[in-house]
Amino acid sequence: YGILAPNIRGSSGYGREYVKLDDYKKRKNAVRDVYEAAKWLVDNGYSEFGRIAVKGASYGGYMTLAALVEYPDVFGAGIESVGIANFVTFLKNTKPYRRAIREAEYGPLTDEKFLREISPITHASRIKAPLLIVHGENDPRVPVGEARQIAQKIKARGGVVETLIFPDEGHGVAKLSNRLVLYRRMVEFLDTYIK
């Protein structure tokens, strides 16, 4: 598999202005960047629509879900790790010390209508691609309930979703034994759905 790892708008490394390019009402601009990266691969002969997987962790996990929702015919598979599926439940259930920081970036709980609109769970019926969801049971940043919500929603409508929830992990997969399980599972998943 080839890998394209773009720093979409909102990423660090390009100054303060760039980090803020996807804040609040500008959220979907960053999702469009994921599409543009996939389109670049197709336009330059590296792949074709439907044979590209999208993968990300934490905010990248949200971006994975959002890309699958917004561009369902582009991606043939998704691997989402410790991502946000529902901004309302995420903000209500994340640790209080993180809430104010995240509301400034994602939008305040007082604008629940907007938060629901940008939440992949709201539009989960658009997800066509098989999805592998990875999460740590003890995640203090993005509670594991985010993974369970989106998995249940996709299963309920007959979509293809696999989950890999580690009982001894937090926000990410840190233990070598778990990473070995994860990497093997990712390869098997991609071999099954896009090879």
KATAGI-V189417 format. One record per pair of residues at least 12 apart in sequence whose ideal C-beta (glycine too) atoms are under 8 Angstrom apart, sorted by the first residue. I is the first residue (numbers start at 1). J is the second residue. If there is no record, write none. Layout:
{{I & J} {I & J}}
//
This chain:
{{1 & 53} {1 & 190} {2 & 46} {2 & 47} {4 & 37} {4 & 40} {4 & 41} {4 & 46} {6 & 33} {6 & 34} {6 & 37} {8 & 22} {8 & 30} {8 & 33} {8 & 34} {8 & 37} {8 & 63} {9 & 21} {9 & 22} {9 & 26} {9 & 29} {9 & 30} {9 & 33} {10 & 22} {10 & 23} {10 & 30} {10 & 59} {23 & 104} {23 & 105} {23 & 106} {24 & 104} {24 & 105} {24 & 106} {24 & 107} {24 & 114} {25 & 107} {25 & 114} {27 & 106} {27 & 107} {27 & 118} {28 & 66} {28 & 70} {28 & 118} {30 & 63} {31 & 63} {31 & 66} {31 & 67} {31 & 70} {32 & 70} {34 & 54} {34 & 63} {34 & 66} {34 & 67} {34 & 71} {35 & 67} {35 & 70} {35 & 71} {35 & 74} {38 & 52} {38 & 54} {38 & 67} {38 & 71} {38 & 74} {38 & 75} {39 & 74} {49 & 73} {49 & 74} {50 & 73} {50 & 74} {50 & 75} {50 & 76} {50 & 194} {51 & 76} {51 & 194} {52 & 74} {52 & 75} {52 & 76} {52 & 194} {53 & 75} {53 & 76} {53 & 77} {53 & 78} {53 & 79} {53 & 129} {53 & 190} {53 & 193} {53 & 194} {54 & 67} {54 & 68} {54 & 75} {54 & 77} {54 & 78} {54 & 79} {55 & 78} {55 & 79} {55 & 80} {55 & 81} {55 & 186} {56 & 79} {56 & 80} {56 & 81} {56 & 83} {57 & 81} {57 & 82} {57 & 83} {57 & 134} {57 & 172} {58 & 81} {58 & 82} {58 & 83} {58 & 141} {58 & 142} {58 & 171} {58 & 172} {59 & 83} {59 & 84} {60 & 81} {60 & 83} {61 & 80} {61 & 81} {61 & 82} {61 & 83} {61 & 84} {61 & 142} {62 & 83} {62 & 84} {62 & 85} {62 & 120} {63 & 83} {64 & 78} {64 & 79} {64 & 80} {64 & 83} {65 & 78} {65 & 80} {65 & 83} {65 & 84} {65 & 85} {65 & 120} {65 & 127} {65 & 150} {66 & 118} {66 & 120} {68 & 120} {68 & 126} {68 & 127} {68 & 128} {68 & 129} {68 & 131} {69 & 120} {69 & 123} {69 & 124} {69 & 126} {69 & 127} {70 & 126} {72 & 126} {72 & 127} {72 & 128} {72 & 129} {73 & 128} {75 & 129} {76 & 129} {76 & 130} {76 & 193} {76 & 194} {77 & 129} {77 & 130} {77 & 131} {77 & 132} {77 & 189} {77 & 190} {77 & 193} {77 & 194} {78 & 127} {78 & 129} {78 & 130} {78 & 131} {78 & 132} {79 & 131} {79 & 132} {79 & 134} {79 & 186} {79 & 189} {79 & 190} {80 & 131} {80 & 132} {80 & 133} {80 & 134} {80 & 147} {80 & 150} {81 & 133} {81 & 134} {81 & 135} {81 & 172} {81 & 173} {82 & 134} {82 & 135} {82 & 136} {82 & 139} {82 & 141} {82 & 142} {82 & 147} {82 & 171} {82 & 172} {83 & 142} {83 & 146} {83 & 147} {84 & 106} {84 & 119} {84 & 142} {84 & 146} {85 & 119} {85 & 120} {85 & 121} {85 & 124} {85 & 146} {85 & 147} {85 & 149} {85 & 150} {86 & 119} {86 & 120} {86 & 121} {86 & 122} {86 & 146} {86 & 149} {86 & 150} {87 & 106} {87 & 107} {87 & 115} {87 & 116} {87 & 118} {87 & 119} {88 & 109} {88 & 112} {88 & 115} {88 & 116} {88 & 119} {89 & 143} {89 & 145} {89 & 146} {89 & 149} {90 & 102} {90 & 142} {90 & 143} {90 & 146} {91 & 103} {91 & 106} {91 & 109} {91 & 115} {92 & 109} {93 & 143} {93 & 145} {94 & 140} {94 & 141} {94 & 142} {94 & 143} {95 & 140} {95 & 141} {98 & 141} {106 & 118} {120 & 150} {121 & 149} {121 & 150} {121 & 153} {124 & 150} {124 & 153} {124 & 154} {124 & 157} {124 & 159} {125 & 157} {127 & 154} {127 & 159} {128 & 159} {129 & 160} {129 & 193} {130 & 159} {130 & 160} {130 & 161} {130 & 162} {130 & 189} {130 & 192} {130 & 193} {131 & 150} {131 & 154} {131 & 159} {131 & 160} {131 & 161} {131 & 162} {132 & 161} {132 & 162} {132 & 163} {132 & 164} {132 & 185} {132 & 186} {132 & 189} {133 & 147} {133 & 150} {133 & 151} {133 & 161} {133 & 162} {133 & 163} {133 & 164} {133 & 165} {134 & 147} {134 & 163} {134 & 164} {134 & 165} {134 & 166} {134 & 173} {134 & 182} {135 & 147} {135 & 163} {135 & 164} {135 & 165} {135 & 166} {135 & 169} {136 & 165} {136 & 166} {136 & 168} {136 & 169} {136 & 170} {136 & 171} {136 & 172} {136 & 173} {137 & 165} {137 & 166} {137 & 167} {137 & 168} {137 & 169} {138 & 167} {138 & 168} {138 & 169} {138 & 170} {139 & 169} {139 & 170} {139 & 171} {140 & 170} {140 & 171} {141 & 170} {141 & 171} {142 & 171} {144 & 165} {147 & 163} {147 & 165} {148 & 163} {151 & 163} {160 & 193} {162 & 185} {162 & 189} {164 & 181} {164 & 182} {164 & 185} {166 & 178}}
//
